[in-house]
Amino acid sequence: MSKGMYEIVQVGVSRRYVVYLKDESGNVVLTSQYRELKPMCLNEISWMRNAGLKDSLYEFIDADDGGLLFNVRATDAHVLGTSPVFRSEEERMRCAEEVKRLAADAEVIDRTPEIDLTTRIHDVLQTHAREVVARAVNTTV
C-alpha cells in the first residue's frame, strides 16, 4: 500500500477546489483541473484511482519551451490531472511510474473548510450569472 495522498484544497480568490496527488515526501506528482464544488473533486479522485493504473490513459507532452510533462485522462478523454514540468525524459517517466504506484490507494486528505454546500452552489451560480450578463453587455455594445 502506498503512503501517498490526494490532498483537496481551495485556491485563489474564487476559492475553487483542486486536488494534488502527493508522494510520501509531499512532492506533487499530479494536479487536477480546478473545480467549483468539492464533490467534483471526490469524483475526480475515484476516476483517478482507476485511470492512473492504465498506460493508455497517459498523454505525454513535449512543451514548446522544451519542458516535458504528461496528462492522465479519463476514459471519456477529459484531463484528470497534469504532472509538473520536467527537464528530462527520465524524470517524467519516473513521475508517471510514481503516479501509477500511488493512484489506486493514496489516502484522501481534505484541507478545505467545512461550508454549507447550498451556500457554495449559490455563490457559483451568482458568479456565473454575473459573467453571462457581462458577456451580453459586451456583445451588444
The 8 nearest C-alpha neighbors of each residue, nearest first, counted from 0:
[[1, 104, 2, 105, 101, 100, 103, 3],
 [2, 0, 3, 101, 105, 104, 100, 23],
 [1, 3, 23, 105, 4, 0, 22, 106],
 [2, 4, 22, 105, 23, 21, 1, 101],
 [5, 3, 106, 105, 21, 107, 20, 6],
 [4, 6, 20, 107, 19, 106, 108, 105],
 [5, 7, 108, 19, 18, 109, 4, 107],
 [8, 6, 18, 109, 110, 17, 108, 5],
 [9, 7, 110, 111, 17, 16, 6, 18],
 [8, 10, 16, 14, 15, 111, 17, 11],
 [11, 9, 14, 15, 16, 8, 12, 17],
 [10, 12, 14, 13, 15, 9, 16, 33],
 [11, 13, 14, 10, 15, 9, 16, 126],
 [12, 14, 11, 15, 10, 9, 35, 123],
 [15, 13, 10, 9, 11, 12, 16, 35],
 [16, 14, 35, 9, 13, 10, 34, 33],
 [15, 17, 9, 34, 33, 8, 35, 37],
 [18, 16, 33, 8, 31, 7, 9, 34],
 [17, 19, 7, 31, 6, 30, 5, 8],
 [18, 20, 30, 6, 5, 29, 21, 27],
 [19, 21, 5, 29, 4, 28, 27, 6],
 [22, 20, 27, 26, 25, 4, 3, 28],
 [21, 23, 3, 25, 24, 26, 27, 4],
 [22, 24, 3, 2, 25, 21, 26, 4],
 [25, 23, 22, 26, 21, 3, 27, 2],
 [24, 26, 21, 22, 23, 27, 3, 4],
 [25, 27, 21, 22, 24, 28, 23, 20],
 [28, 26, 21, 29, 20, 19, 25, 22],
 [27, 29, 21, 82, 20, 26, 94, 83],
 [28, 30, 82, 20, 81, 80, 27, 19],
 [31, 29, 19, 80, 81, 18, 82, 20],
 [32, 30, 80, 18, 79, 17, 81, 33],
 [31, 33, 80, 17, 34, 79, 30, 78],
 [34, 32, 17, 16, 15, 31, 35, 18],
 [35, 33, 16, 36, 15, 17, 39, 32],
 [34, 36, 15, 16, 33, 123, 37, 39],
 [37, 35, 39, 38, 34, 16, 40, 15],
 [36, 38, 40, 39, 16, 41, 35, 34],
 [39, 37, 41, 40, 36, 42, 43, 34],
 [40, 38, 42, 37, 41, 36, 43, 34],
 [41, 39, 43, 37, 42, 38, 44, 18],
 [40, 42, 38, 44, 43, 39, 45, 37],
 [41, 43, 39, 45, 40, 44, 38, 46],
 [44, 42, 40, 46, 41, 45, 47, 39],
 [45, 43, 47, 41, 46, 42, 48, 40],
 [44, 46, 48, 42, 47, 43, 41, 49],
 [47, 45, 43, 44, 48, 49, 50, 42],
 [46, 48, 44, 50, 49, 51, 45, 43],
 [47, 49, 103, 102, 45, 46, 51, 50],
 [50, 48, 47, 46, 51, 52, 103, 45],
 [51, 49, 47, 52, 53, 48, 73, 46],
 [50, 52, 99, 47, 102, 49, 53, 48],
 [51, 53, 99, 50, 49, 54, 102, 103],
 [54, 52, 50, 55, 51, 56, 49, 57],
 [53, 55, 56, 57, 52, 51, 50, 99],
 [54, 56, 53, 57, 58, 50, 72, 52],
 [57, 55, 72, 54, 71, 53, 50, 58],
 [58, 56, 71, 54, 55, 70, 59, 72],
 [57, 59, 70, 69, 71, 60, 56, 72],
 [60, 58, 69, 68, 57, 70, 61, 67],
 [61, 59, 68, 69, 67, 62, 58, 70],
 [60, 62, 67, 66, 65, 68, 63, 59],
 [63, 61, 66, 65, 64, 67, 60, 68],
 [62, 64, 65, 61, 66, 67, 60, 68],
 [63, 65, 62, 66, 61, 67, 86, 84],
 [66, 64, 62, 63, 61, 67, 86, 85],
 [67, 65, 62, 86, 85, 84, 64, 61],
 [66, 68, 61, 85, 84, 60, 62, 86],
 [69, 67, 84, 60, 82, 59, 85, 83],
 [70, 68, 59, 58, 60, 82, 81, 57],
 [71, 69, 81, 58, 80, 57, 72, 82],
 [70, 72, 57, 80, 79, 56, 78, 58],
 [73, 71, 78, 56, 79, 76, 77, 70],
 [72, 74, 76, 75, 77, 50, 79, 78],
 [73, 75, 76, 72, 56, 50, 77, 46],
 [74, 76, 73, 77, 72, 78, 56, 79],
 [77, 75, 73, 72, 74, 78, 56, 79],
 [78, 76, 72, 73, 75, 79, 74, 71],
 [79, 77, 72, 80, 71, 70, 73, 76],
 [80, 78, 72, 31, 71, 73, 77, 43],
 [79, 81, 31, 30, 71, 29, 78, 70],
 [82, 80, 70, 30, 29, 69, 31, 71],
 [81, 83, 29, 69, 28, 68, 70, 30],
 [82, 84, 68, 85, 28, 81, 29, 27],
 [85, 83, 68, 67, 66, 82, 86, 91],
 [86, 84, 67, 66, 87, 91, 68, 90],
 [85, 87, 66, 67, 84, 88, 90, 65],
 [88, 86, 89, 90, 85, 91, 67, 66],
 [87, 89, 91, 90, 92, 67, 86, 85],
 [88, 90, 92, 87, 91, 93, 94, 86],
 [91, 89, 93, 87, 88, 92, 85, 94],
 [90, 92, 88, 94, 93, 89, 85, 68],
 [93, 91, 95, 89, 94, 90, 88, 96],
 [92, 94, 90, 96, 91, 95, 89, 97],
 [93, 95, 97, 91, 92, 96, 90, 98],
 [96, 94, 92, 98, 97, 93, 91, 99],
 [95, 97, 99, 93, 94, 98, 100, 92],
 [96, 98, 94, 100, 95, 99, 101, 93],
 [99, 97, 95, 101, 100, 96, 102, 94],
 [100, 98, 96, 52, 51, 97, 102, 101],
 [99, 101, 97, 98, 102, 96, 1, 103],
 [100, 102, 98, 105, 1, 99, 3, 103],
 [103, 101, 48, 51, 99, 98, 104, 105],
 [104, 102, 48, 101, 105, 49, 51, 52],
 [103, 105, 102, 101, 106, 1, 0, 48],
 [106, 104, 4, 3, 101, 102, 1, 2],
 [105, 107, 4, 5, 104, 108, 3, 2],
 [108, 106, 5, 4, 6, 109, 105, 7],
 [109, 107, 6, 5, 7, 110, 106, 4],
 [108, 110, 7, 111, 6, 107, 8, 5],
 [111, 109, 8, 7, 108, 112, 6, 9],
 [110, 112, 8, 109, 9, 113, 7, 16],
 [113, 111, 114, 110, 109, 9, 8, 115],
 [112, 114, 111, 115, 116, 110, 109, 37],
 [115, 113, 116, 112, 119, 118, 117, 111],
 [114, 116, 118, 117, 119, 113, 120, 112],
 [117, 115, 119, 118, 114, 120, 36, 121],
 [116, 118, 120, 115, 119, 121, 114, 122],
 [117, 119, 121, 116, 115, 120, 122, 114],
 [118, 120, 122, 116, 121, 117, 123, 115],
 [121, 119, 123, 117, 122, 118, 116, 124],
 [120, 122, 118, 124, 119, 123, 125, 117],
 [123, 121, 119, 125, 120, 124, 126, 118],
 [124, 122, 120, 126, 121, 125, 127, 119],
 [123, 125, 127, 121, 126, 122, 128, 120],
 [126, 124, 128, 122, 127, 123, 121, 129],
 [127, 125, 123, 129, 124, 128, 122, 130],
 [126, 128, 124, 130, 125, 129, 123, 131],
 [127, 129, 125, 131, 130, 126, 124, 132],
 [128, 130, 132, 126, 127, 131, 133, 125],
 [131, 129, 133, 127, 128, 132, 134, 126],
 [132, 130, 128, 134, 133, 129, 135, 127],
 [131, 133, 135, 129, 134, 130, 136, 128],
 [132, 134, 130, 136, 135, 131, 129, 137],
 [135, 133, 137, 131, 132, 136, 130, 138],
 [136, 134, 132, 138, 133, 137, 131, 139],
 [135, 137, 133, 139, 134, 138, 132, 140],
 [136, 138, 134, 135, 140, 139, 133, 132],
 [137, 139, 135, 136, 140, 134, 133, 132],
 [140, 138, 136, 137, 135, 134, 133, 132],
 [139, 137, 138, 136, 135, 134, 133, 132]]
